Amino acid sequence: MTVADFFARWRVRLGYILAAVLLVLARPTLPSIALGGLVGAVGLAIRGYAAGYLHKQEVLTTTGPYAYTRNPLYFGSSFLALGSATAMRSWTGGTLLLFYFALVYGFVMRREEGELRAQFHEAFDAFAAGVPLFFPRFRPQNKSAFDSASFSWAQYKKNHEYEAAIGFLLLLLALVVIWQLRFR
């Protein structure tokens, strides 16, 4: 098992352990929770938008937000991580969270690229040559593909993207409880 395989398989379970540690380190205030919630909402919007286009294991998705970055779900997740770090108001916790995100998802993105390249061959290579791995470009790679694509709520639901929103709301709720218990 490679490091990328390990992180792909264990990233959620490790994330639960990290979440427990981060909640212990958290020093939230109502303003930090509100600001973190706003930053996280941007991440949820990006992730939700991407999930409405993504057809996992079926086709190479190159339309919608995928015309700007090959990994819009993870780009949105970076806003969730930043929002969580802001809401926690802990330099140590925020640093741990952002380090975890960069390490784990760096490996995961490269692993998934290998899988996509093996499945879609030259089509993936052409896509990868024109669309950045993580940070979005300002214009879509292929304007006609972007214009012809459409968001699908059914696809959003099929990809279980609502679970990210539920998880983030539960984190914010936990931070409010911590604020109530520790700092009020």
N, C-alpha and C positions, 0 to 999 in steps of 0.2 A: 504494500500500500504506500503510495506516494504521500507527501505532505499535502498536496492539493486534494487528493482523495480523502485524506483524514479530515481536513477542514470542511470539505463538501458534505461529508457524512455526519460530522459532529458539530457543525457550526451552531445549530439551534440549541442542542443540549449544553454546549459550552456557553452559549448566550444566556441561558437560564442561570447558570452558576455565576456568570459575570453580573447579571442583573441583581442577584442577591447581594453581592459584594458592593455594587454601586449604590444600592439603596441604603446600605449601612454607612457609606461615605457621604451620602447626600446631605446637603444643608440648604434645602429649598426655602424660598420666600414666595409669597404670592406673585410679586412681579417677575421673578425668575421662572416660575411655572407658566405664567401667562405668555411671556416672551418665548420660552421654549415650546409652548403649545403652538404659537404662531409659526415658528420656524418648522416645527414638525408637520404642521398642516400643509406647508408648501411641499414637503417630502411626500406626504400622503397623496396630494393632488398629482404629483409627478408619477408616483407609483401607480395610482389608479388609472391615470391616462394611459400609461404603458401597458397595464394589464388588460385594458380593453382592446388592444391590438395583438397581443401575444398569443400565438397558437403553438404551445409547447410541443415539441417532438413531431409536429405535423408539417410545418412549412418554415422556411427561413423568413422571419419577420423583418422587413426592411422599410416599413411604412410607419406613418405617424411619428411618434417620438424616436423610433428606431432609425429614422432618416437623419437624426441629429447625433445620436450616440448609440453604440452597440449595446450599452447596458443602462437604459433609462431606469429600470427597476432599482439597480444598485445606486445609481446617481440619486434617485429619490430617497433611498435608504440612507445615503450620506446626510441628507437634510434631517431625517429622523434621528440619526445619531447626534448631529449637532444640536437639534432641538432638545433631545434628551439630556445632553451634557449641560446645556444652558439651564434647563429646568432644574437639574440636580444642584447646580451652583456649587460644584466641588471641582477644584483644579485637578486633584488626584483622580477622582472618578471620571471626569471628562477626558483627561489624558489617557487613562486606561481604556475607556470606551472608544475613543478615536483611533488609538493604536490597534486595538482588537479589530475594529472595522477595516482599517487599511491592510493589516496583515492577512486576515481571513479572506476578505473579498478580493484582494489582489490575487491570491492563489485560486480562489473559486472562479474568478472571471477567466483566468488563463486555462483552467481545466475545461470550463464550458466551451471556450473557443476551440479547444482540441476536439471536443465532441461534435461541435457544429461543422468544423472543417472535415471531419471524417464522414459526416452525414451528407453535407451539401457541396463538398469539394470546391470546384472553381467558382461556384456562385458565392460561397462564403468568402473566398479569397478576394473576389472583386468587391464585395460589400465591405470587408475589413480594410481594403486599400483606400476606400473613400470616406469611411465613417470612423471617427475616433473611438477608442476603447471605452473611455469613461467621461471625460469632460466634453460636453456637447459642442458642436460647431454652430455657428450663427445662422447658417442656411442649410436647408435639407440637402442631402446628397443628390437626390433625384426629385425635382419639384413635381413632375407628373405623377410619380408613385405616391408622393405625399398627398397631392390633391385627390387622388383616386381612392385613398384609404378612408375607412370610416371606423370610428370607435364603436364598440359593441358592449352593452351592459351585460349581455349573456356571457361574453368572453371574460369580462371582469369577474363575474360570479363564478364561472368555471375555474378561473385561476385562484379563487378564494382570497382575493385581494382585500376584502373586507376584514380579514383576520389581522392585517397590519394595523388597520384603524382601531380595531378593538384592543389590540395589544398596546398601542400607544396611549389610548384613553385610559386603560388600566394603569399604566405607568404614571400618568399625570394624576390619577386618583390616589395612587399609593403615595406620591409626593405630597399631595394635599394632606393626607393622613399623617405623614411624617412631620410636616410643618405644624399641624395641629398638636401632635404629641410632644414635639421637641421645643418648639419655638413660640408657643403661644402662651 
